[in-house]
Amino acid sequence: MQINLLPNHSKKSQHTFNPDRLLGVSGLGGWLIVVQFGLLTSLVGLFIQMPEFYASVFDSEYWRALTSKSSELYHPLWGITIVFETLYNTFFIGLLIWSIFMFYRKKSIVPRLLVILYSSQFISTIIDFVLIYQNPIAAQMDDGLLFMHLFRSAVSFAIWVPYFLKSKRVRNTFVR
């Protein structure tokens, strides 16, 4: 929408006011491209990995081997860890889908949703890390991937939470 500020006496003296220019940068460009890629690849990755992982973990023999006191693989934290990861991943997938949907609709709730998403991912990774490393059998099985996941989650948290709290592009884009 453009509003003429001066009467139309000559083309050279005509000035127009464009309210969109006051906002500065906006739209799903810039660093938001990286965010989009991360959100979408996270969702695809979860949909690929989760069914196979949970089908094996909740297999009755596997579950019994980890949670039965008579098993040599038993540790009381196995059940708690698996249930925690299942509940969190279910919550995370729901939050991720909702965040992506709101992201593309440019809703004003998106910055808060993504702060919650990155914060909860970081906190849950810390909890998972502690649970795994309190279980000597699980700690021995870790080949460094859990630490890398914790590091990646911390870096994502450290970069994207401040970005969504301070960015002018974010403030100008998610306004609906």
HELIX and SHEET records of a PDB file:
HELIX    1   1 PRO A   19  LEU A   23  1                                   5    
HELIX    2   2 LEU A   32  VAL A   57  1                                  26    
HELIX    3   3 SER A   60  THR A   67  1                                   8    
HELIX    4   4 PRO A   76  TYR A  104  1                                  29    
HELIX    5   5 VAL A  110  TYR A  133  1                                  24    
HELIX    6   6 PRO A  136  MET A  141  1                                   6    
HELIX    7   7 LEU A  145  LYS A  166  1                                  22    
HELIX    8   8 LYS A  168  THR A  173  1                                   6    
SHEET    1   A 2 ILE A   3  ASN A   4  0                                        
SHEET    2   A 2 THR A  16  PHE A  17 -1                                        
END                                                                             
